[in-house]
Amino acid sequence: MGLLYLGTPLTWDEAKQYADHVREHGITQFLNTWDRVKNRCGDELLWGDEVEYMVVTFDAEEKNAKLSLRQTEILAKLSQVVGDLTDDDTPASMTVPTFHPEYGRYMLESTPGSPYTGSIPDLLSVETNMHYRRTLARRHLKANEIPFTFTSFPRLGTHGVFTEPHFSSDDAKSSHSLFLPEEITNPHARFPTLTANIRSRRGSKVAINLPIFIDDRTPRPFVDPTIPWQRSIYPEDSEAKNGAALIDHIYMDAMGFGMGCCCLQLTFQSCNVDEARRMYDALIPVGPIMLALTAASPAWRGYLADVDCRWNVIAGSVDDRTPEERGLKPSKDNYIIPKSRYDSVDLYIANDWTNKPEYNDAPVPYNEGIFERLRNHGLDDMLAKHIAHLFIRDPVVIFSETINQDDTTSNDHFENIQSTNWQTLRFKPPPPNSSIGWRVEFRSMEVQMTDFENAAFAVFIVLLSRAILAFNLNFYIPISKVDENMARAQRRDAARSGRFYFRKNVLPPGHTTPTSSSPSCSGTCSPAEGAPMKEKLLRNCFPPIPRPSYVEDGPIDNEYEEMTVEEIFTGKGSKFPGLLGVVEAYIGTLDVDEGDKLQISKYLDLVRRRAIGSLQTPATWIRNFVRSHPSYKRDSVVSQEINYDLMIAVDEIERGVRRVPELLPEDYMPTNGYRSKPHSP
């Protein structure tokens, strides 16, 4: 969740005076990094996951599941515990994990203690690692507290008691929310300042409206009776009744509704900057599809919504655009920013012949002065426009102590803006004075209820990323179609009933099957009789294919079509083997023993069964649980009792106590993990 300084944060009126200063020095810092590492090459695959938890406390007497606001205490305890651990105290082949604060005071973020490598044992240790982190956190909570990997808490912001301890929203001094108390937010100065400054820059509270799920007895029209329409404490209190709260929608008015969600994110180190750019582009069209497949958030502020995903809630929760930038009021230069600073990617950036100009077909404002500065420094148009587009945003949190920095050793001004552009992917330059290389972060997925599911999707994405490079796959479709897919991905039951734009032929020209452009083996390959050498590691540094002497360039519209999720994953026609097809072809290039293959197949089978609809998404399962609960009145309301029973059920599912064959494989059990046998050198 960005940089956590200790210092004095500036209000928006103070901070905006330094916006150009931060942008100017942020670009200087980026260019210093660029000069230092633009030619860096040969970095091996290192990767990691970020898993976010919400801590829930259970009151059995009141039948109330509430968010525990003990983040500070919990992290202090975990920090002490983790600090006392050694690698000898952790499961085999693991390092001591790390835990981090997040926006919500009920949230924890965990990462592996060190990156995974490209080894098969590391790939198959992910579930073990996730399980260990969950177990470690749970061991140091109160007896009635449980850490959940759960995307959105269904009763966040309801009328009544939904946190422990309980606080009133009347004192929400940073958000001015009608629903969320100040104490919901991490107390570190960055978070309430970010909340207040987004509201101040925008000129109003954020306004998030999700369509309500219309059930048999849902009032029509639906006018939310739980909104305190007549409250008059803050200047923005009248916004709800003046049109911010839409009829037939669930209205939310604070950053906490979005940034209080949990997700699963993955970061990969690339061989060099060009490979990172290729990987970034290739995963852009995959982002919406994975959002649909991991959909896990159908309930908001005590109601069932007619959507299954978190994305638009978070996008709305940090939308700091002014009315002029949103096109709601005329401006002098008619300067409109089409999206929130949290949204889908706007530009492909690979400097590659497969990246046609027509694919970047959406309007993308960019800072022309910064663009020219970057071009004059030697950056190509595409990367220069990407950075200049990020830098149309203002820095919304500035600490007085960090205004003046040494641009040769710091990248904090650059990261101030880079890290508050929250998109489906993030292109990440190496930090100063670090051994870390160029990286790509994949950010669209919703977190799943179990470590098995989260590991399955992590394993799938890392294998897909290698297949993309090894086979020189081309997933390009116009950015406008990616945007359309993002909207479709959030619809109810999108994974089963939705259709998405996807490229018809992903293989290089002249290829009818995936064929590896294998890197130099350097001792990491093994021979097979009458077959190509097989890799022992998931690798970087696959060479791109040069442009053929003749390429038949037809209309862009002929390159893609609408497909079901099943078709995208399992294939359609002779030229599209499907995402699972290319992953399985890539596994065929690896030196993997049968036991490891069987474990990988269990993960891929979960992905396949989600894609073909024989397993439900978490969102569908949650919605069905609510609607089949004995106390549900078919009025779209997720009551305190229903929420309590839901969270009990999710905990039982994670622990393997409750069997849910409609959601998980019948043989699912939480495990300390599969043990792969290390390859002999």
N, C-alpha and C positions, 0 to 999 in steps of 0.2 A: 504494500500500500504506500509505496513511495519513501521519501527520505524522512527520517525522524531526527530532527535537530533538537538540541537543547538550547533554547534562546528565547528571544522576545518577538512574537509574531506581530506583523503589521496588519492593521485593519485595511479594508479595501481602499478607502480614501487615501491611506498612507502608501499602500503597496502599488497602486496604479501609477504613481509618480516614477516608480522604478521599473515599469514594465519594459520599456525600450532598453534600459540598462541591462536587464536580465537577458533579453533577447540578443543584444549585441555581444555580450560576453559569453552567452551560451553558444553562439555560433563560433566565436573565437576558440572556445574550449573544444568544440567538435572538430574544428579544422586542425587544432593541435593534435588531437587524437588521430585524425585522418592522416596527417603527415607521418605520424609515428607508425601506424599499423596498416596503411592501405595496401602494402605489398606483403603483409604477413600471410604465410601459407603453410599448410601441412598440419594444422591442428587436428587431433583425433576427435572422434565422436565422444563427447561427454554430455550427459543430459540429466535432467532432474524433474521432479514433480513438486507441485505445491498443492497441499490438501488443506481445505479450510473446514473448521468444525464450529458448531454452535453448542454451547454448554447449556443443558436444560436441567432444571431442578423440578422434582416431582413432589407434590403435596397430595398424598393419598387420601387424606381426610376430606379435603375440598375437591378432590378429583380435578386438580389443576396442574398442567405442565407449564412452567414459566421459564423465561430466559434468566439465567444466572448472571448477574452483573459483577462477578468476582474476577474478571480478567486479570486485573493487576495482581491480586493475591495468587491466582493460579499460575501466572507466568513467573512470578517471583519464586514460587515453590518449584516449578519445573526447571527454572534456570539453576536453582541450587542443586536439584536432583541430578540434572544433566551434567552440571559442572563437576559433580562428585563421581559420575560414571566414567569408566574407561572403556575402550573398545573390547576389553575382555568381558565386560558385563553385558554386552549386546549379543544378539544372535550371531551365528557364524557369518563371516564375510560382510558384516555391517559395521558402520561407524556410528558414533553417538549422534542421534538426531538433534535438530534444532526446532525451537518453537518461537513464534513471533506474534506480536500484537496485530490486530486488525481494527477496522473502523468501529465495529460494534463492540461494546464492552462485554458482550457475551461470547465473543468470537476468539478462536485460536487459529493460527496458521502453522502448519508443520512442513518441514522439508527434510530430505535425507541429510545426514551429517556430512556427506561428501558426494560428489556427482557419481552417477552410474557411468560405467564405461560401455564400450561396445561388445563386451563379452556376453555370451549366452547365459552364463550363471548370473551376471548382473541383471540382464533382462528379466530373468525368472526369479529374481529376488525382490521385485517391486512389491508384490503382495505381502511378502514377509515383512518388508520394511514398513509398509503402511500399517499393517496389523500391529507391529511393535510400537509404532508411534501412538496409535489409538490406545493400546493397552497401557502404555506409560502414562498418558494423560489421564486415563480413567482411574488408574491406581492412586493418583494424587488429588482426586476430587473428593468431595463429601460423599457420604454413602447414598444420598438421594440425588446426586448429580451424575449426568451422563453426557459424554461428548458425542454429538451426532454429526455425521456427514450428511447434511440435509440442506437443500438449497435455500428455501424461504420458510420462515416460521409462520404457520398459518394465521396466528392471532397477534402478530406484531401490530401494535397500533389500535387494538380493539378497545371498546368501552369496557372497563373492568381491570382486573389485575393480570398482567401478562409478564411482569418482571419480578425478580426477587433480588433485593427488596423493591417494593412498589414506590413509584414516584409519580408526581402529577405533571402533565404536559403544560400546565400553566406557567412553569418556570423554564420553558424551552427557549432560553435566551439566544442561542446561536441559530436555531432553525425556525423559531416562531411557529412550530408545528401545532396543529390542533390535536395531534394524536400521540406524538412521541415525546417523552421527557428528555431533558438535557442529559440526564444520567445514562441514556442508552448509548452515548457516544464515548469512545475511548478518551480518557481525560488528558492525554498528551496534547499540548497546545496546537499541534498541527491539525487535529481533526475538527475540533469546534471552530477553529479559524477557517479551515477549508469550507465548512458548512456555512458559516456566516458570510464569508466573502463571495461564495457562489450566489447566495441570495442577494447580496448587495449589488454585485455586478449585474445580475440579471434584471434587477429593479422590481422583483417580486419573489414570492416563494416559488419553488419548483412545483409543477402541476403534473401529476401522473394519473392517468385515467385508463383503467383496464375494463373492457366490456365484461359485465357480470354474466355468469352462466345462468341462463334462463331455465329453471326447473318448473315442475307442475304448479307449484304454489308461490313462485317468486312474484312479488308485487309488480304489476305493470301499470304505469311506468314505475321503474325502481328509483325511488328517491331515498337515499340512505338515511334512516332515522338515527343512526349513531353519530352523525356529524354534528358537532356543537355549533349549529348555524349562527347562533346569536352571540357567541363569545366575543368579547371586546377588550382584549388585553394588549395585543400588538397591532400595529397599523395594518398588517396584512390579513387580519382575521376575517375581514369582510370579503376576501377574494373568493372563498368557496361559494357563497350565496350570490356573488356577482358574476358567476359563470365559469370559474375555475373547475368546480365540481360538476361533471357532466351527468345528465340523467342516464339511467341504465348502465352506469359504470361504477367501479370501485375507485374512489378518489384517495390519493396519497399526496402528501405535501412536504416531504422532507427527504434529505439525502440518505437518512438511515434506512429507508425502505429499500433502496437499491444497494448501497454499499454495505448493508447489513445482510446481504445474501452470501452464500458460500458457493465456491466453484472449484473446479479441478483445472490446473494449468500445467503446461509442460514447456520446458526450455531445452533447446538443442544447440550445442556448439558446432559451428561449421568449419570446413577446411580453410576457407578464406572468404573475403567479402563477396566475391561473385557467387560462390556457392550458397552463401546465406541469402543473397537476393533471389536466386532461383528457388530456394526452398520456401522463402516467404511468399513468393508469387504462387507457387504450386499449391500451397495450403489455403490460400484465400478462398477458392471455391469450395473447399472441403469444410470450412468453418460452419456455414449454415446447416450443412447436412449433419454434422456431428452435434450441433445444438439440438436439432430435431430428435436425433437418436438418443440423446441423453436427457431429454425433457423431464423435469422433476419438480416443477413449481406451479401447481394449478390453484393454490389457495392463498389469498392475500387479505389482510386486515379483517379476518373473520368471515370471509365469503369465498365461495368457489368462483373463479374467473373463467371466462370463455377462451383463455389462452393457457398454454402449458409451460411457458418458459419465462425466465427472469429478464431477458435482455432489454426490452423496452422500459422496464421499471428502472434499471440501473442507468440507462441512457437518459431518461427523464430526470433522475434524481441528482445528476450533476450537470444539468443543462444550464450553463451560465450565460447563454447568448441573450443579448438585449432584445427588446421588441423589434428594433430596427434590423438586427442581424437575423432574426427569425422571419423577417418579411412582414411583420404585423403592423409596422409603422414605416412611413417613407423616411429615407435617409438622404443626406446630401449627395452621396456617391452611389446610392442604390447598392450598398455592399451587403450581400446576404451570405450567411454561412449555412449551408443546407442541413448540417447534422450537429448533434451534440458532440462534445469532446469525448464522450463514451459512445462508440458506435462501430459499425463495420468499416473495414479498410476502404480507403478512397482511391488508391493508386497502386497499380502494379509497378515494380521498380527494377526488375531484372534488365540488364543491358545485354539482351540476348535476341537473336533473330526470330525466335518463336513469339516474342512479346510484341505483337503488332500494335501500332498506335490506336487502332480502332477499339481495342479492348478497354482502354481508359476513356470511356464514353460518358462519364458522369461529370457534372460541373464541380470543379475543385478550385476553390480560391486559394491563393498562396501569396506570401509576402514577396513582392517583386524585388525589393531592395536586397533581401536576403538571398533570393534566387540568383540575382546577378553577382552578388558577392561570392557565392559558392561556385558559380560557373567560372568566374574570373580566377578562382583558386585551382581550377582544373577538374572539378566534379562534372560528370556528364549530366545531361538534362534531366534524366529520370530521377536519379538520386537527389539532385539539387532541388527538384520540385517537391519530392517527398519531404525533405527536411523543411523547406520553405512553407509547405502546407501545414506541417505540425506547428510551425512558429507563427501562424496567424493567431494562436491562442495567447491569452495573457497568463502570466504566472499568478496563480490565485493565493498562494501562500509564500510569503517572503519573511525571513527572520532578519532582524536588523543587524545581527552579528555576522551575517553571511552575505551582505550586499557587496562588499569588496573582497574579491578572491584572487588567488594566483592562478591565472588561466593556463599556466603551463603544467600545473600539478593537480588541479581540481576540475571536475566536470559537473559540479553541483548546479550551476545555472542551466547547463544543457539539460540535465536530468529533471530540473524543476518543471520544464515544459514537456520534455519527452515522456516522463513518467505520469503526467496528467493528461496525456492523449491515450485514453484507454480504448484500444481497438481490438478487433477479433484476433489480430496478430500484432506483434511488436518486433521491429527490427532493431537489434541492440548492439551498438558498437562496444568494443572492449573498454573496460574501465581503465583509468590511469594506473600506472604502477602495479599492474596485475598480470598474471599468467593467463587470464581468461581471454578467449578469442571472440570472433564475431558470432552472434547468437540470434536465434529466432525463437520467439515465445508464442505458443499456440494457446488461445485464451477463451474460446467460445463455449467449451463444454460445461454442463451443469454437474455438480458433484453428485455422486451416487450414494445409496444408503450403505453399501458394503464395500469393504476393501477389495473383494473379488471383482466387483464391477469396475471400480476405479482402476485397479491394476489391469483389467482386460482392455479398457479403453486406452490406457497409457501404452501398453504393449502394442496395441493395434496401430496407434498413431506413430510410434517410433519405427515400427516395421514399414508402415506406409511411407514415411519420410525417406527411408533407405531405398525402397522400391522406386520412388520418384527419381532419385539420383542415379541408381544403378541402371534403370531402363530408360532414362531421359524422357520421362512421361510428360505429356503436355495437357494440363487441365484448364487452360485459358478459356474463359468465356467473358463477355463484356461485364465490366464492373456493375453496370445498371442491373444486370440479371442476378449478380451476387446479392445486390441490395434487395431485389424482389424475393430471392430465396430466403434472406434473413427475415423478411416479413412473414413469409409462408411457414418458416420453421417454427414460429411461435404459436401457430394456430393449434387449436385443440385437435389431438390425435394426428398431428402432421406426419409422424413417422409411418403411420399405417395408411392414411388416406390421402396424404399430400402428394403433390407432384412438384418437381424441382428442375430448373434448367441445369443441364450438365453436358459436357463435351461428348460428342459421339465417338470420336476416334482419338484416343489418348496416346497411341503409340507413335514413334518417330516415322517420318515418311519412308515407305518401302517395307516396313516391318508388319508382319501379321501376328507375331507373338512377342511377348516381352523378352528382350535380349540385353544382357548386361554389357555395359561399356566398362569392363572391370578395371580397377586401378592396379598398380603394381602391387604384387602380393607381399613382398618384403618379408617372407618367412611366415606369413599368417594364412597361407593357403595349404590345402592338402590335395594331392592328386587322387583322381578316381579313374579306374580303368576305362579307357575309351570315352571319357567325359571331360568337360572343362574343369580346371582347378576350382575347388570349393573353398569359400572363405570361412575362417574360424571366428571372425569378428564382424559385427556390424560396423561399417566403415564410413568415413568421409572421403573426399578427394576423388570422386568419380568425374572423369572429364566430360564436358558437354559435347554433344555432337556438332560438327560444323554444318553450316547451311549447305544443303545439297545444291548441285549446279542447277537443278531445275526443281522448283516447288510450285505445285498447282495451287494458286491462291484464288479460291472462289469467294463468294459472298460470306461475310462473317456469320450471317444468320443461318447458313447451312452447316456450320461447325457444331452446333449444339441443338438440343431438343429437350422437351419436358420428359422426365423419367420419374418413376416411383422410387422410393428409397430402396425397395428390394432390387430394382434394376440397377441402381447406382452401385450397390454393394455386390450383387451376384452376377451382373453382366447383362448386356443386351446386344444381340447381333454378333457378327464375326469380328468386328473391330473394337469392341469394348468389353474386355474381360471382367469388368467390375473391380471395385476397390479391393475386395477380398481376393479376387483372382490374381491381381498383380502382387498382393502381399504373399499369397501362397507360392506364386512363381519365384518371388525373391527368396522365400525360405528354401526353395529348391536349389538356390545357389550357395547355401550355407552348409557347413560341415556340422550338422546337428544330430545327436544321437536320438534313438527312438523315444526314450523317456522324455527328453526335452521337447521333442516334436509333439508328443501327446499332451504335455502341459500347455504348450503354445496353442494347440488346437482347441483346448477347453476355453481359452480366452477368445479365440476367433469365433468359436461356436456361439458364445454369448452375443457377440456383435452380429453374427449371421442371423440368429434367431430373433433379435430385436428388429433387424432389417426386414425380415420376411413376415414379421408380425406374430410369430408363435410365442414370443415373450413380450409382455407389456412394457412400456416405458414406466419409470417411477411415477410420472404425472398421471398416467391412466390408472395405475394401481391406487394411488392416493385418492383420486377422484371417485373411483369405485368404492373404496373403503368408506369414504364420507357418505356417499349416497346410499350405501347398504347398512349404515349404522342404525341400530334400533331407535335412537332418539332423533334421527334426522327427519326434518319435517318437510322435505322437498321444497325448501324455500331458499336454497343457496347458502344458508348460514352454517358455518363451521363453529359449533358451540364449544364452550369450555370443556364439556364432557367428551364430545367427539374428538377434540384436539388431544385431550389427555389419553384417550384410548388409542388414538393414532400413533402418538409418540411411544406409548408402551409397545404397540405392535411393531413399530420400526426397530426398536431396540431388540425385541425378540427375534425379528428377522435377521438382524445383523449377527446375533449370537447363535443363530441356527436353531432356536427353540421353536419358532413358528415356521411351518413349511408353507411356502407360497409358490407352487409350481407354475403359476401364471406369470410370475415375475422373475424367478431364478431357476436355474437347472435343478432337477429333482435331487441331485446328489450334492447340492451346495452345503458346505459346512465351513464356518470360519476356521482358519488354519494358521498355524505359525509359518506356513509356507512350504512350497516345494523346494527341495534341495537338488540343484543341478550338479552333476559331477564336473568339476573343472577339467578342461582339456589339458592333456599333457603338453609341455612345450615342444 
